[in-house]
Amino acid sequence: MKKEKHTNYTAAGIAIGTAIGATIGIAMNNLALGTSLGIALGGAFGYVIPKK
């Protein structure tokens, strides 16, 4: 159960990060950079959220 919960939070974190990254990418007119940032932020959110 714990592994599934962690996976769900990580997926949610990646979704949040990707959305933020896409917004940054569009704002900077560089979607590839935004997507890369989104994946990185998503990974960070994915690991941070379950610890709270």
NORLINJO-V387858 format. One line per field, one symbol per residue. ss: DSSP state (H for helix, E for strand, L for the rest). psi: psi as a letter, one per 20 degrees, with the letter a starting at -180 (. if undefined). Layout:
ss->???
psi->???
This chain:
ss->LHHHHHHHHHHHHHHHHHHHHHHHHHHLLLHHHHHHHHHHHHHHHHHHHHHL
psi->gggggggggggggggggggggggggghiknhgggggggggggggghhgghh.
